[in-house]
Every structure is written in structure tokens, then in C-alpha cells.
């Protein structure tokens, strides 16, 4: 079995509108230790991440403690919204979840985000078969991965995790077949299976 622990980044500094360089807040730097604690006994062999600083830094506390090197994978980055900052994010997000092909002129649809994230994940599953893997990720990107394996995960489910940073989703694979998904709330120390039926 291959175990993949996607870690949605801790709280970022939203005053920095640059997706690539948006850093964690002081709270985010502190909260990432919750991910470190959760991952401590998971025998992680491989550390991967989106190239965005907030995702790298969220798992860096863990990788530094366990002498792991983080390899960045471009296709695990977050969805590109547009070339400009979107003020009414809620309406935009809801439109995207209602229509996976909806996007702004210089942005990505959720369908496109899902396609590149799943493609990257399938490559990871081939290269690191049988390993325990941690991947620094993002809320929307990670939610589209869940949706790929469980199409009932839609906007209302996304809304429930929107403020959860960091957030871990544990996937178990037999080859490329996803056989289990578990959503982990690090703040309440609770885990909930996501039904694949």
C-alpha cells in the first residue's frame, strides 16, 4: 500500500497577493507544528510539495525535524484564479464548484486544476509505490483531488474546510486505486473517513 498525506498549508499572509511568495503568518508558523506532531509516527519516506512558499513552509518544520528533503512539483500548485486579486471570492468559488469548466479570462477551471493534480499524483504513485509520502498542498487543489475519487465532495464540503489551515487528508492506494480517504482535523485531533461508495 502507498500512503499519501496531503497537507493543506497553514494560515498565509493574505496581504501578500503574490501566489508564489505568499508566506505564513506567525499563527501559521505556530500551527504547522500540529502537522509535524501528526506526521511524527507515520514513517514518512518522501516529502513533496507545491512550489508555493506557504505549502513548502508548512511541511518544512516536519522535514527539518526528520532530515527529509522537500522536492517541489509544479503541477501540485494551487488553482490560478486570474491575473488580478478577486475580492468576492465566495461567489467565484461557488460558480467554479457548480461548473468545473468555469474560469476567468486568465485563470484555471477546477477541471483543469483537477486534471494536472491527478496527473502529478499518478506519477508520484508510480515512482514511490509502497512508500509513505507527505505532500504540501492547497485547499482548492486538494479538494479537487478528493472530488476525483468521491464526486459527492462539492462546494458545501469545500466550505466546511475553507478555514481549516493546516488540514491533512490521508489517502491509501493499492497501486493507482484509491481505497481509503480520511480527513484529519488537526485542531480537534479527529479524523473522519470520506465514503468512496
TORPA-4810 file (N, C-alpha, C, O; in nm, 3 decimals):
<nodes>
NODE_1_0.083_-0.120_0.000_0.000_0.000_0.000_0.087_0.126_0.000_0.196_0.128_0.057_X
NODE_2_0.037_0.228_-0.064_0.103_0.358_-0.063_0.017_0.455_0.016_-0.102_0.468_-0.010_X
NODE_3_0.077_0.521_0.112_0.006_0.618_0.195_0.050_0.758_0.156_0.169_0.790_0.157_X
NODE_4_-0.047_0.842_0.122_-0.018_0.980_0.083_-0.089_1.075_0.179_-0.211_1.070_0.194_X
NODE_5_-0.011_1.159_0.243_-0.065_1.258_0.337_-0.053_1.396_0.273_0.054_1.457_0.274_X
NODE_6_-0.165_1.445_0.219_-0.167_1.581_0.166_-0.187_1.677_0.283_-0.277_1.659_0.365_X
NODE_7_-0.102_1.779_0.290_-0.111_1.878_0.396_-0.148_2.013_0.336_-0.068_2.076_0.267_X
NODE_8_-0.270_2.056_0.361_-0.310_2.189_0.318_-0.237_2.289_0.408_-0.233_2.274_0.530_X
NODE_9_-0.179_2.391_0.346_-0.093_2.485_0.418_-0.161_2.551_0.538_-0.284_2.560_0.546_X
NODE_10_-0.079_2.597_0.631_-0.126_2.672_0.746_-0.163_2.815_0.703_-0.152_2.849_0.585_X
NODE_11_-0.207_2.898_0.798_-0.259_3.032_0.766_-0.155_3.118_0.693_-0.044_3.138_0.744_X
NODE_12_-0.192_3.170_0.573_-0.099_3.255_0.498_-0.127_3.403_0.521_-0.232_3.441_0.573_X
NODE_13_-0.032_3.485_0.481_-0.048_3.630_0.488_-0.123_3.678_0.364_-0.063_3.693_0.257_X
NODE_14_-0.254_3.703_0.378_-0.335_3.743_0.263_-0.305_3.884_0.214_-0.353_3.924_0.109_X
NODE_15_-0.227_3.959_0.289_-0.186_4.092_0.243_-0.084_4.082_0.130_-0.063_4.177_0.055_X
NODE_16_-0.021_3.965_0.118_0.072_3.939_0.008_-0.010_3.871_-0.103_-0.049_3.756_-0.089_X
NODE_17_-0.035_3.943_-0.211_-0.119_3.891_-0.319_-0.042_3.808_-0.422_-0.099_3.767_-0.522_X
NODE_18_0.085_3.785_-0.397_0.166_3.704_-0.488_0.154_3.557_-0.448_0.201_3.518_-0.342_X
NODE_19_0.091_3.476_-0.534_0.066_3.337_-0.501_0.193_3.259_-0.469_0.196_3.177_-0.377_X
NODE_20_0.298_3.284_-0.545_0.422_3.207_-0.530_0.492_3.238_-0.398_0.545_3.147_-0.334_X
NODE_21_0.494_3.365_-0.359_0.573_3.405_-0.242_0.492_3.429_-0.116_0.549_3.464_-0.013_X
NODE_22_0.360_3.411_-0.121_0.277_3.437_-0.002_0.322_3.347_0.113_0.316_3.225_0.104_X
NODE_23_0.365_3.410_0.220_0.425_3.339_0.332_0.323_3.310_0.442_0.210_3.359_0.437_X
NODE_24_0.363_3.230_0.539_0.277_3.200_0.653_0.280_3.316_0.752_0.379_3.387_0.764_X
NODE_25_0.169_3.333_0.822_0.164_3.430_0.932_0.235_3.369_1.054_0.277_3.254_1.051_X
NODE_26_0.247_3.448_1.160_0.303_3.394_1.285_0.217_3.278_1.335_0.268_3.178_1.383_X
NODE_27_0.085_3.295_1.323_-0.007_3.186_1.363_0.018_3.063_1.277_0.021_2.951_1.327_X
NODE_28_0.036_3.084_1.146_0.063_2.973_1.056_0.191_2.900_1.091_0.196_2.777_1.088_X
NODE_29_0.295_2.976_1.124_0.424_2.915_1.161_0.410_2.832_1.288_0.475_2.729_1.304_X
NODE_30_0.324_2.879_1.379_0.299_2.805_1.502_0.212_2.682_1.477_0.240_2.573_1.527_X
NODE_31_0.106_2.700_1.398_0.010_2.592_1.372_0.070_2.477_1.291_0.022_2.364_1.300_X
NODE_32_0.173_2.505_1.212_0.233_2.397_1.133_0.290_2.286_1.222_0.309_2.173_1.177_X
NODE_33_0.317_2.318_1.347_0.367_2.217_1.441_0.262_2.109_1.467_0.296_1.997_1.507_X
NODE_34_0.134_2.143_1.445_0.028_2.042_1.457_0.047_1.934_1.350_0.027_1.816_1.377_X
NODE_35_0.086_1.976_1.230_0.112_1.880_1.121_0.236_1.797_1.154_0.238_1.676_1.131_X
NODE_36_0.338_1.863_1.207_0.461_1.792_1.245_0.429_1.684_1.347_0.478_1.571_1.335_X
NODE_37_0.349_1.717_1.445_0.314_1.622_1.550_0.234_1.504_1.493_0.259_1.389_1.529_X
NODE_38_0.138_1.533_1.405_0.056_1.428_1.345_0.141_1.332_1.260_0.122_1.211_1.264_X
NODE_39_0.235_1.388_1.185_0.314_1.308_1.092_0.429_1.232_1.160_0.491_1.145_1.098_X
NODE_40_0.457_1.264_1.284_0.576_1.212_1.353_0.586_1.059_1.353_0.696_1.005_1.341_X
NODE_41_0.473_0.990_1.365_0.477_0.843_1.374_0.429_0.775_1.246_0.392_0.658_1.249_X
NODE_42_0.430_0.848_1.135_0.376_0.794_1.009_0.484_0.734_0.918_0.455_0.694_0.806_X
NODE_43_0.608_0.728_0.966_0.719_0.667_0.890_0.727_0.723_0.748_0.733_0.648_0.650_X
NODE_44_0.727_0.855_0.738_0.731_0.922_0.607_0.866_0.900_0.540_0.971_0.922_0.601_X
NODE_45_0.863_0.854_0.413_0.984_0.830_0.335_1.015_0.944_0.238_1.131_0.969_0.205_X
NODE_46_0.909_1.011_0.193_0.922_1.106_0.082_0.846_1.235_0.115_0.733_1.231_0.165_X
NODE_47_0.909_1.349_0.085_0.844_1.479_0.107_0.839_1.557_-0.025_0.942_1.584_-0.086_X
NODE_48_0.718_1.591_-0.066_0.695_1.664_-0.191_0.610_1.787_-0.158_0.549_1.794_-0.051_X
NODE_49_0.607_1.883_-0.250_0.524_2.000_-0.225_0.493_2.075_-0.352_0.565_2.067_-0.451_X
NODE_50_0.383_2.148_-0.346_0.359_2.257_-0.440_0.478_2.351_-0.432_0.544_2.356_-0.328_X
NODE_51_0.509_2.425_-0.538_0.623_2.517_-0.533_0.595_2.645_-0.454_0.685_2.728_-0.438_X
NODE_52_0.474_2.662_-0.404_0.439_2.786_-0.334_0.493_2.784_-0.191_0.486_2.682_-0.122_X
NODE_53_0.547_2.898_-0.148_0.617_2.909_-0.020_0.531_2.864_0.098_0.581_2.797_0.188_X
NODE_54_0.402_2.898_0.098_0.317_2.864_0.213_0.302_2.713_0.231_0.289_2.664_0.343_X
NODE_55_0.305_2.640_0.120_0.295_2.494_0.129_0.427_2.431_0.171_0.431_2.342_0.256_X
NODE_56_0.535_2.481_0.112_0.668_2.431_0.150_0.693_2.453_0.299_0.733_2.361_0.371_X
NODE_57_0.667_2.577_0.345_0.697_2.610_0.484_0.608_2.537_0.584_0.647_2.518_0.699_X
NODE_58_0.489_2.496_0.542_0.400_2.423_0.632_0.457_2.285_0.666_0.443_2.240_0.780_X
NODE_59_0.519_2.218_0.570_0.577_2.086_0.600_0.725_2.093_0.636_0.783_1.993_0.677_X
NODE_60_0.786_2.211_0.623_0.930_2.225_0.648_0.966_2.199_0.795_1.073_2.146_0.824_X
NODE_61_0.878_2.237_0.886_0.904_2.209_1.027_0.919_2.059_1.048_1.007_2.015_1.122_X
NODE_62_0.833_1.981_0.982_0.840_1.834_0.992_0.964_1.780_0.921_1.037_1.699_0.978_X
NODE_63_0.988_1.825_0.797_1.101_1.768_0.721_1.235_1.803_0.784_1.328_1.723_0.780_X
NODE_64_1.245_1.922_0.842_1.370_1.959_0.911_1.394_1.868_1.031_1.507_1.828_1.058_X
NODE_65_1.287_1.837_1.103_1.299_1.754_1.223_1.339_1.610_1.189_1.403_1.542_1.270_X
NODE_66_1.301_1.563_1.069_1.326_1.424_1.032_1.422_1.410_0.914_1.428_1.306_0.848_X
NODE_67_1.497_1.517_0.888_1.604_1.515_0.786_1.555_1.468_0.649_1.620_1.386_0.584_X
NODE_68_1.442_1.520_0.606_1.389_1.489_0.474_1.405_1.611_0.383_1.393_1.725_0.429_X
NODE_69_1.432_1.587_0.257_1.443_1.695_0.159_1.310_1.709_0.086_1.250_1.610_0.043_X
NODE_70_1.265_1.833_0.072_1.139_1.859_0.001_1.166_1.877_-0.149_1.246_1.962_-0.188_X
NODE_71_1.099_1.798_-0.230_1.105_1.814_-0.376_0.976_1.883_-0.420_0.866_1.836_-0.389_X
NODE_72_0.989_1.993_-0.493_0.868_2.063_-0.539_0.822_2.008_-0.674_0.902_1.973_-0.760_X
NODE_73_0.690_2.002_-0.689_0.627_1.955_-0.813_0.531_2.063_-0.859_0.433_2.093_-0.791_X
NODE_74_0.559_2.120_-0.974_0.483_2.234_-1.026_0.334_2.208_-1.035_0.253_2.295_-1.003_X
NODE_75_0.297_2.088_-1.077_0.155_2.058_-1.101_0.073_2.043_-0.973_-0.049_2.030_-0.980_X
NODE_76_0.137_2.044_-0.856_0.062_2.041_-0.731_0.027_2.181_-0.681_-0.029_2.196_-0.573_X
NODE_77_0.059_2.284_-0.760_0.029_2.421_-0.716_-0.122_2.445_-0.713_-0.201_2.369_-0.768_X
NODE_78_-0.157_2.555_-0.645_-0.298_2.591_-0.632_-0.354_2.640_-0.764_-0.280_2.676_-0.856_X
NODE_79_-0.487_2.640_-0.773_-0.555_2.691_-0.891_-0.523_2.840_-0.913_-0.522_2.919_-0.818_X
NODE_80_-0.497_2.875_-1.039_-0.478_3.017_-1.072_-0.616_3.080_-1.092_-0.694_3.035_-1.176_X
NODE_81_-0.644_3.184_-1.015_-0.775_3.248_-1.022_-0.782_3.344_-1.140_-0.873_3.335_-1.223_X
NODE_82_-0.686_3.437_-1.147_-0.680_3.537_-1.253_-0.549_3.613_-1.234_-0.472_3.583_-1.143_X
NODE_83_-0.525_3.710_-1.320_-0.404_3.791_-1.306_-0.422_3.900_-1.200_-0.325_3.964_-1.160_X
NODE_84_-0.546_3.921_-1.156_-0.571_4.023_-1.055_-0.636_3.958_-0.933_-0.686_3.846_-0.941_X
NODE_85_-0.635_4.029_-0.822_-0.692_3.980_-0.696_-0.844_3.984_-0.703_-0.901_4.082_-0.750_X
NODE_86_-0.910_3.878_-0.658_-1.056_3.870_-0.659_-1.110_3.902_-0.519_-1.079_3.833_-0.423_X
NODE_87_-1.191_4.007_-0.510_-1.245_4.047_-0.380_-1.359_3.956_-0.336_-1.363_3.914_-0.220_X
NODE_88_-1.453_3.924_-0.427_-1.568_3.840_-0.391_-1.535_3.694_-0.420_-1.585_3.634_-0.515_X
NODE_89_-1.449_3.639_-0.335_-1.401_3.503_-0.358_-1.513_3.401_-0.341_-1.517_3.301_-0.413_X
NODE_90_-1.605_3.425_-0.248_-1.711_3.328_-0.220_-1.797_3.298_-0.343_-1.821_3.182_-0.376_X
NODE_91_-1.843_3.404_-0.410_-1.926_3.386_-0.530_-1.849_3.317_-0.640_-1.901_3.230_-0.709_X
NODE_92_-1.724_3.357_-0.656_-1.638_3.298_-0.759_-1.619_3.148_-0.733_-1.634_3.066_-0.823_X
NODE_93_-1.586_3.113_-0.607_-1.563_2.973_-0.573_-1.689_2.890_-0.596_-1.681_2.778_-0.647_X
NODE_94_-1.804_2.944_-0.558_-1.929_2.869_-0.576_-1.957_2.844_-0.723_-2.000_2.735_-0.760_X
NODE_95_-1.933_2.944_-0.808_-1.952_2.926_-0.953_-1.861_2.816_-1.007_-1.902_2.736_-1.091_X
NODE_96_-1.737_2.814_-0.958_-1.643_2.712_-1.006_-1.686_2.572_-0.965_-1.674_2.477_-1.042_X
NODE_97_-1.736_2.559_-0.841_-1.779_2.427_-0.795_-1.905_2.381_-0.865_-1.928_2.261_-0.881_X
NODE_98_-1.988_2.475_-0.907_-2.111_2.440_-0.980_-2.082_2.403_-1.125_-2.158_2.329_-1.187_X
NODE_99_-1.973_2.456_-1.177_-1.936_2.431_-1.317_-1.784_2.415_-1.324_-1.711_2.514_-1.320_X
NODE_100_-1.738_2.290_-1.336_-1.594_2.262_-1.334_-1.519_2.319_-1.454_-1.396_2.314_-1.459_X
NODE_101_-1.593_2.375_-1.553_-1.527_2.436_-1.668_-1.522_2.589_-1.656_-1.461_2.656_-1.740_X
NODE_102_-1.586_2.645_-1.551_-1.592_2.791_-1.535_-1.457_2.847_-1.490_-1.394_2.795_-1.397_X
NODE_103_-1.414_2.954_-1.557_-1.290_3.021_-1.518_-1.291_3.165_-1.567_-1.368_3.200_-1.656_X
NODE_104_-1.206_3.246_-1.508_-1.188_3.383_-1.553_-1.089_3.384_-1.669_-1.026_3.282_-1.699_X
NODE_105_-1.076_3.499_-1.734_-1.001_3.505_-1.861_-0.857_3.457_-1.849_-0.803_3.398_-1.943_X
NODE_106_-0.794_3.482_-1.735_-0.653_3.443_-1.721_-0.635_3.343_-1.607_-0.529_3.338_-1.544_X
NODE_107_-0.740_3.264_-1.582_-0.733_3.169_-1.471_-0.755_3.026_-1.515_-0.759_2.996_-1.635_X
NODE_108_-0.770_2.938_-1.417_-0.793_2.795_-1.443_-0.930_2.754_-1.394_-0.981_2.808_-1.296_X
NODE_109_-0.989_2.658_-1.461_-1.112_2.596_-1.412_-1.075_2.487_-1.311_-0.961_2.442_-1.307_X
NODE_110_-1.173_2.446_-1.231_-1.146_2.337_-1.137_-1.115_2.207_-1.211_-1.039_2.124_-1.163_X
NODE_111_-1.175_2.191_-1.328_-1.145_2.073_-1.409_-0.999_2.069_-1.450_-0.937_1.962_-1.448_X
NODE_112_-0.945_2.183_-1.486_-0.803_2.190_-1.524_-0.712_2.166_-1.404_-0.610_2.097_-1.415_X
NODE_113_-0.749_2.224_-1.290_-0.671_2.204_-1.167_-0.671_2.056_-1.128_-0.567_2.000_-1.094_X
NODE_114_-0.789_1.996_-1.134_-0.801_1.855_-1.100_-0.718_1.768_-1.194_-0.649_1.676_-1.148_X
NODE_115_-0.723_1.796_-1.322_-0.651_1.714_-1.420_-0.501_1.715_-1.394_-0.437_1.610_-1.398_X
NODE_116_-0.443_1.834_-1.369_-0.298_1.837_-1.351_-0.256_1.781_-1.215_-0.150_1.720_-1.203_X
NODE_117_-0.340_1.801_-1.112_-0.308_1.745_-0.981_-0.316_1.593_-0.982_-0.231_1.526_-0.923_X
NODE_118_-0.418_1.537_-1.047_-0.432_1.391_-1.054_-0.320_1.332_-1.139_-0.268_1.225_-1.108_X
NODE_119_-0.284_1.399_-1.247_-0.174_1.353_-1.331_-0.044_1.347_-1.249_0.030_1.249_-1.257_X
NODE_120_-0.019_1.452_-1.171_0.102_1.455_-1.088_0.096_1.345_-0.981_0.197_1.280_-0.954_X
NODE_121_-0.021_1.326_-0.922_-0.037_1.223_-0.819_-0.014_1.084_-0.877_0.051_1.001_-0.813_X
NODE_122_-0.065_1.057_-0.996_-0.045_0.926_-1.058_0.103_0.899_-1.085_0.149_0.785_-1.070_X
NODE_123_0.177_1.001_-1.123_0.321_0.986_-1.142_0.391_0.956_-1.009_0.479_0.870_-1.002_X
NODE_124_0.350_1.026_-0.905_0.405_1.002_-0.771_0.378_0.858_-0.726_0.465_0.793_-0.668_X
NODE_125_0.257_0.810_-0.753_0.220_0.674_-0.713_0.303_0.568_-0.786_0.330_0.462_-0.731_X
NODE_126_0.343_0.598_-0.908_0.429_0.506_-0.983_0.571_0.508_-0.931_0.633_0.403_-0.910_X
NODE_127_0.623_0.629_-0.910_0.764_0.645_-0.868_0.786_0.597_-0.726_0.889_0.535_-0.696_X
NODE_128_0.691_0.624_-0.637_0.710_0.596_-0.494_0.613_0.490_-0.443_0.565_0.498_-0.330_X
NODE_129_0.585_0.392_-0.526_0.492_0.285_-0.488_0.535_0.219_-0.357_0.651_0.183_-0.339_X
NODE_130_0.438_0.205_-0.266_0.466_0.139_-0.139_0.528_0.228_-0.033_0.557_0.182_0.077_X
NODE_131_0.548_0.354_-0.064_0.610_0.448_0.030_0.504_0.525_0.109_0.385_0.521_0.078_X
NODE_132_0.551_0.594_0.211_0.467_0.687_0.288_0.511_0.827_0.251_0.626_0.865_0.273_X
NODE_133_0.419_0.904_0.195_0.453_1.030_0.128_0.377_1.146_0.191_0.257_1.136_0.218_X
NODE_134_0.446_1.257_0.215_0.379_1.380_0.255_0.388_1.479_0.140_0.493_1.492_0.076_X
NODE_135_0.277_1.549_0.112_0.274_1.646_0.002_0.215_1.778_0.052_0.100_1.781_0.097_X
NODE_136_0.292_1.885_0.044_0.242_2.018_0.078_0.146_2.065_-0.029_0.179_2.066_-0.147_X
NODE_137_0.026_2.104_0.013_-0.080_2.131_-0.084_-0.162_2.255_-0.048_-0.121_2.336_0.035_X
NODE_138_-0.279_2.266_-0.113_-0.366_2.384_-0.101_-0.511_2.339_-0.089_-0.546_2.227_-0.127_X
NODE_139_-0.595_2.428_-0.035_-0.735_2.393_-0.009_-0.814_2.352_-0.132_-0.880_2.248_-0.132_X
NODE_140_-0.809_2.435_-0.236_-0.888_2.404_-0.356_-0.828_2.288_-0.434_-0.900_2.197_-0.475_X
NODE_141_-0.697_2.291_-0.454_-0.631_2.183_-0.528_-0.659_2.048_-0.462_-0.695_1.951_-0.529_X
NODE_142_-0.643_2.043_-0.330_-0.665_1.919_-0.256_-0.812_1.877_-0.263_-0.842_1.758_-0.274_X
NODE_143_-0.903_1.973_-0.258_-1.045_1.941_-0.266_-1.082_1.881_-0.401_-1.169_1.794_-0.409_X
NODE_144_-1.017_1.927_-0.509_-1.046_1.868_-0.641_-0.993_1.725_-0.650_-1.049_1.643_-0.722_X
NODE_145_-0.886_1.695_-0.577_-0.835_1.558_-0.573_-0.935_1.468_-0.503_-0.964_1.358_-0.550_X
NODE_146_-0.988_1.514_-0.390_-1.090_1.436_-0.321_-1.211_1.414_-0.413_-1.264_1.304_-0.422_X
NODE_147_-1.252_1.522_-0.481_-1.368_1.514_-0.572_-1.346_1.411_-0.683_-1.442_1.346_-0.726_X
NODE_148_-1.224_1.395_-0.728_-1.194_1.298_-0.834_-1.231_1.157_-0.789_-1.286_1.078_-0.866_X
NODE_149_-1.200_1.125_-0.662_-1.228_0.991_-0.609_-1.366_0.981_-0.545_-1.423_0.872_-0.534_X
NODE_150_-1.421_1.096_-0.503_-1.556_1.099_-0.444_-1.628_1.222_-0.498_-1.618_1.330_-0.439_X
NODE_151_-1.700_1.207_-0.610_-1.766_1.320_-0.676_-1.870_1.393_-0.590_-1.914_1.502_-0.626_X
NODE_152_-1.910_1.333_-0.478_-2.006_1.399_-0.390_-1.940_1.509_-0.305_-2.008_1.585_-0.237_X
NODE_153_-1.806_1.516_-0.311_-1.735_1.623_-0.240_-1.742_1.748_-0.328_-1.669_1.760_-0.427_X
NODE_154_-1.831_1.841_-0.291_-1.857_1.959_-0.373_-1.847_2.086_-0.289_-1.778_2.088_-0.187_X
NODE_155_-1.914_2.192_-0.331_-1.896_2.323_-0.269_-1.928_2.323_-0.119_-1.855_2.383_-0.041_X
NODE_156_-2.035_2.255_-0.079_-2.071_2.257_0.063_-1.964_2.190_0.149_-1.939_2.233_0.261_X
NODE_157_-1.901_2.085_0.096_-1.792_2.019_0.168_-1.667_2.109_0.169_-1.596_2.117_0.269_X
NODE_158_-1.642_2.176_0.056_-1.530_2.269_0.048_-1.547_2.381_0.151_-1.451_2.423_0.215_X
NODE_159_-1.670_2.429_0.164_-1.700_2.536_0.261_-1.664_2.493_0.403_-1.619_2.575_0.484_X
NODE_160_-1.685_2.367_0.434_-1.659_2.317_0.569_-1.510_2.319_0.604_-1.474_2.329_0.721_X
NODE_161_-1.425_2.308_0.502_-1.280_2.304_0.531_-1.210_2.435_0.495_-1.089_2.447_0.512_X
NODE_162_-1.287_2.532_0.446_-1.225_2.654_0.396_-1.132_2.720_0.498_-1.022_2.763_0.463_X
NODE_163_-1.174_2.727_0.624_-1.092_2.793_0.726_-0.998_2.700_0.800_-0.932_2.741_0.896_X
NODE_164_-0.991_2.574_0.757_-0.909_2.474_0.826_-0.767_2.474_0.771_-0.740_2.417_0.665_X
NODE_165_-0.677_2.539_0.843_-0.538_2.552_0.797_-0.444_2.539_0.918_-0.450_2.622_1.009_X
NODE_166_-0.358_2.438_0.920_-0.342_2.332_0.820_-0.452_2.226_0.831_-0.524_2.217_0.930_X
NODE_167_-0.461_2.147_0.727_-0.559_2.039_0.718_-0.490_1.922_0.647_-0.418_1.943_0.550_X
NODE_168_-0.511_1.802_0.696_-0.447_1.684_0.636_-0.552_1.589_0.582_-0.653_1.562_0.646_X
NODE_169_-0.527_1.540_0.461_-0.610_1.434_0.404_-0.520_1.316_0.373_-0.423_1.327_0.298_X
NODE_170_-0.553_1.202_0.431_-0.474_1.080_0.419_-0.541_0.988_0.317_-0.654_0.944_0.336_X
NODE_171_-0.469_0.961_0.208_-0.516_0.870_0.104_-0.438_0.739_0.113_-0.317_0.739_0.136_X
NODE_172_-0.507_0.628_0.096_-0.442_0.497_0.088_-0.467_0.441_-0.052_-0.581_0.435_-0.098_X
NODE_173_-0.358_0.400_-0.118_-0.367_0.348_-0.255_-0.314_0.205_-0.262_-0.214_0.170_-0.200_X
NODE_174_-0.385_0.125_-0.341_-0.336_-0.007_-0.382_-0.302_0.008_-0.530_-0.392_0.006_-0.615_X
NODE_175_-0.175_0.024_-0.562_-0.136_0.066_-0.697_-0.187_0.207_-0.719_-0.154_0.298_-0.642_X
NODE_176_-0.267_0.226_-0.824_-0.327_0.358_-0.850_-0.471_0.367_-0.803_-0.537_0.468_-0.822_X
NODE_177_-0.519_0.260_-0.741_-0.657_0.258_-0.693_-0.665_0.316_-0.552_-0.599_0.267_-0.460_X
NODE_178_-0.747_0.418_-0.537_-0.768_0.479_-0.405_-0.866_0.391_-0.327_-0.980_0.371_-0.371_X
NODE_179_-0.823_0.340_-0.212_-0.910_0.251_-0.136_-0.958_0.313_-0.005_-1.047_0.259_0.061_X
NODE_180_-0.899_0.427_0.033_-0.944_0.492_0.157_-0.904_0.639_0.156_-0.795_0.675_0.112_X
NODE_181_-0.993_0.724_0.206_-0.963_0.866_0.226_-1.009_0.905_0.366_-1.120_0.873_0.407_X
NODE_182_-0.922_0.975_0.436_-0.953_1.019_0.572_-0.919_1.167_0.585_-0.807_1.208_0.555_X
NODE_183_-1.015_1.246_0.631_-0.996_1.389_0.655_-0.958_1.408_0.801_-1.028_1.360_0.891_X
NODE_184_-0.847_1.479_0.826_-0.795_1.494_0.961_-0.801_1.641_1.005_-0.739_1.728_0.943_X
NODE_185_-0.876_1.667_1.111_-0.880_1.800_1.171_-0.775_1.804_1.281_-0.792_1.742_1.386_X
NODE_186_-0.667_1.876_1.255_-0.554_1.879_1.349_-0.586_1.957_1.476_-0.522_1.936_1.579_X
NODE_187_-0.684_2.047_1.468_-0.717_2.131_1.584_-0.801_2.056_1.687_-0.791_2.082_1.807_X
NODE_188_-0.884_1.963_1.639_-0.967_1.884_1.731_-0.912_1.742_1.748_-0.964_1.663_1.827_X
NODE_189_-0.806_1.712_1.672_-0.743_1.580_1.676_-0.845_1.469_1.645_-0.850_1.365_1.712_X
NODE_190_-0.926_1.496_1.540_-1.025_1.398_1.499_-1.008_1.367_1.349_-0.961_1.450_1.272_X
NODE_191_-1.047_1.246_1.312_-1.037_1.203_1.173_-1.172_1.146_1.129_-1.242_1.081_1.205_X
NODE_192_-1.204_1.173_1.005_-1.332_1.127_0.950_-1.310_1.065_0.814_-1.250_1.125_0.726_X
NODE_193_-1.360_0.942_0.798_-1.349_0.874_0.669_-1.439_0.942_0.567_-1.551_0.984_0.599_X
NODE_194_-1.391_0.954_0.445_-1.472_1.004_0.335_-1.516_0.883_0.254_-1.433_0.812_0.197_X
NODE_195_-1.645_0.860_0.248_-1.701_0.742_0.186_-1.671_0.738_0.036_-1.696_0.835_-0.035_X
NODE_196_-1.616_0.627_-0.010_-1.583_0.612_-0.153_-1.691_0.536_-0.228_-1.678_0.515_-0.348_X
NODE_197_-1.796_0.494_-0.159_-1.901_0.414_-0.225_-1.978_0.498_-0.325_-2.070_0.447_-0.389_X
</nodes>
